[in-house]
Amino acid sequence: MEEYLRGRGQAWRTDSSNADEAFTRNRVRHQLLPILREYNPAIDQALANVAELAREDEARWQAELNRILPQVLLPGRPVRGGGRAVSTTPGEDCVALDLERLRGFDPALRRRVVRAAARSLGSRLSFDENSRLLALAGFAPTDSETGGAIRSVSKSGGSRLELANRLRAERSPRELRLSRAEAPKNT
């Protein structure tokens, strides 16, 4: 890059943190990438290609989620006699996933839908948390015995799960409800 800028007579600045190998990004840049280039001199282009594909895939997934989420996410809580009540209590956010609709999705889409539901409440799920939510929803983990597919297991409800960032999950026979607990008050 510096060579390119020099050739154009363009000034540049070097961030002093770029040389500090206390940062993982710099250890990757200064230690790992040179080793990888010994194995594959075209590694830079290969990584750029993977990044471009990942951007395109992510854009496609986002479009699919925008289309599907309104069909799967149920706001608020169910009320007796049908319908849903959206809470007006400050700090209580809640969204539910329709398990029957979720059951019809492939494993990759299920994972994305569950992550999107948590994101709608301001939470980011780890891989483990996402797997635990899918298990709570009644989907067994992927394994070689099922040919790599997540299979549906129990249809019972009443289970709960506490996750990071005050995120809670509760399973009923028809839905997986996610909510955020109110932040503790400072006294």
C-alpha positions in Angstrom: 0.0 0.0 0.0 2.8 2.4 0.9 4.4 1.7 -2.5 1.2 2.5 -4.3 0.8 5.8 -2.4 4.5 6.7 -3.0 4.0 6.1 -6.7 1.1 8.5 -6.7 2.9 11.1 -4.6 0.3 10.6 -1.8 1.1 11.2 1.8 0.0 8.6 4.5 0.1 8.1 8.2 1.2 5.0 10.1 -0.8 4.2 13.2 1.8 3.4 15.9 -0.5 0.6 17.2 -0.1 -1.3 13.9 3.4 -2.5 15.1 2.2 -3.5 18.6 2.0 -7.3 18.6 0.0 -7.2 21.9 -3.0 -6.9 19.5 -4.1 -10.2 17.9 -4.7 -8.4 14.5 -1.0 -7.5 14.4 0.3 -11.0 15.4 -1.9 -12.3 12.6 -0.5 -9.7 10.1 3.2 -9.9 11.2 3.6 -13.6 12.3 0.8 -15.8 10.9 0.3 -14.4 7.4 4.0 -14.7 6.5 4.0 -18.3 7.5 0.8 -18.9 5.5 2.4 -17.2 2.4 5.2 -19.8 2.5 2.5 -22.5 2.0 0.3 -20.5 -0.4 1.9 -17.4 -2.0 -1.7 -16.4 -3.2 -3.1 -16.5 0.4 -3.9 -12.7 0.3 -6.1 -13.1 -2.8 -7.7 -16.3 -1.4 -8.6 -14.5 1.8 -9.9 -11.5 -0.1 -12.1 -13.9 -2.2 -13.4 -15.6 0.9 -14.2 -12.2 2.4 -16.1 -11.1 -0.7 -18.1 -14.4 -0.7 -18.9 -13.9 3.0 -20.2 -10.4 2.4 -22.4 -11.6 -0.4 -23.6 -14.6 1.7 -24.4 -12.3 4.6 -26.3 -9.9 2.4 -28.4 -12.9 1.1 -29.0 -14.2 4.6 -30.1 -10.7 5.8 -32.6 -10.5 2.9 -34.0 -13.9 3.7 -34.2 -13.1 7.5 -36.0 -9.8 6.7 -38.5 -11.8 4.7 -39.0 -14.6 7.2 -38.8 -13.0 10.6 -42.3 -11.3 10.5 -43.7 -14.8 10.0 -41.9 -16.4 12.9 -41.4 -13.6 15.6 -44.4 -13.1 17.8 -44.2 -9.9 19.9 -45.2 -9.8 23.6 -46.8 -12.6 25.6 -49.8 -14.9 24.8 -53.0 -14.0 26.6 -55.8 -16.3 27.7 -58.4 -16.6 24.9 -55.9 -16.0 22.2 -53.9 -13.0 21.0 -50.9 -11.4 22.4 -50.2 -8.7 25.0 -47.3 -6.3 24.5 -45.9 -5.2 27.8 -45.7 -1.5 28.7 -43.4 -2.2 31.6 -40.1 -0.3 31.2 -37.1 -2.6 30.7 -39.2 -5.6 29.8 -38.6 -6.6 26.2 -40.0 -9.8 25.0 -40.3 -11.7 21.7 -41.4 -15.3 20.9 -40.6 -17.7 18.1 -43.3 -19.8 16.7 -42.0 -23.4 17.1 -44.1 -24.9 14.4 -42.7 -22.5 11.8 -39.2 -22.9 13.2 -39.6 -26.7 12.8 -40.0 -26.3 9.1 -36.6 -24.6 8.6 -33.3 -26.1 7.8 -30.6 -26.1 10.6 -28.7 -23.0 9.2 -31.9 -20.9 9.0 -33.0 -22.0 12.5 -29.7 -20.8 13.9 -30.0 -17.5 12.1 -33.6 -16.9 13.2 -32.7 -17.6 16.9 -29.8 -15.2 16.7 -31.9 -12.5 15.0 -34.6 -12.9 17.7 -32.0 -12.4 20.4 -30.5 -9.4 18.5 -33.9 -7.8 18.4 -33.6 -7.7 22.2 -30.1 -6.3 22.0 -28.3 -9.5 22.8 -25.6 -11.3 20.8 -25.6 -15.1 21.2 -22.5 -17.2 21.4 -22.4 -20.5 19.4 -23.0 -22.4 22.7 -26.0 -20.2 23.7 -27.5 -20.5 20.3 -27.2 -24.3 20.5 -28.7 -24.3 24.0 -31.7 -22.3 22.8 -32.3 -24.6 19.9 -32.1 -27.6 22.4 -34.6 -25.8 24.6 -36.9 -25.3 21.6 -36.8 -29.0 21.0 -34.1 -29.5 18.4 -31.4 -32.0 19.2 -27.8 -31.1 18.3 -26.3 -32.0 15.0 -24.6 -35.4 15.0 -23.4 -38.0 12.6 -26.3 -40.4 13.4 -28.8 -38.0 12.0 -26.8 -37.3 8.9 -25.8 -33.8 10.1 -29.4 -32.6 10.5 -30.9 -31.1 13.6 -33.8 -33.3 14.5 -36.9 -32.4 16.5 -37.2 -34.0 19.9 -39.6 -33.0 22.7 -42.8 -31.0 22.2 -43.3 -30.4 25.9 -43.0 -26.9 27.4 -42.3 -25.3 30.7 -38.5 -25.2 30.5 -36.4 -22.1 31.2 -32.9 -21.0 30.5 -30.9 -18.0 31.8 -28.2 -16.6 29.4 -25.7 -13.8 29.4 -26.7 -10.2 29.3 -29.9 -10.8 31.3 -31.4 -12.8 28.4 -34.0 -15.4 29.5 -35.7 -18.1 27.5 -38.8 -20.0 28.3 -40.4 -22.8 26.3 -44.1 -23.4 26.0 -45.6 -26.1 23.8 -46.1 -23.5 20.9 -43.3 -21.0 21.3 -39.8 -20.2 22.5 -40.1 -16.9 24.4 -37.0 -14.6 24.8 -37.0 -11.7 27.2 -34.5 -9.4 28.9 -34.7 -8.9 32.6 -34.7 -5.4 33.9 -31.2 -4.2 34.8 -30.5 -4.2 38.5 -31.0 -0.8 40.1 -28.0 0.9 41.6 -28.5 1.7 45.2 
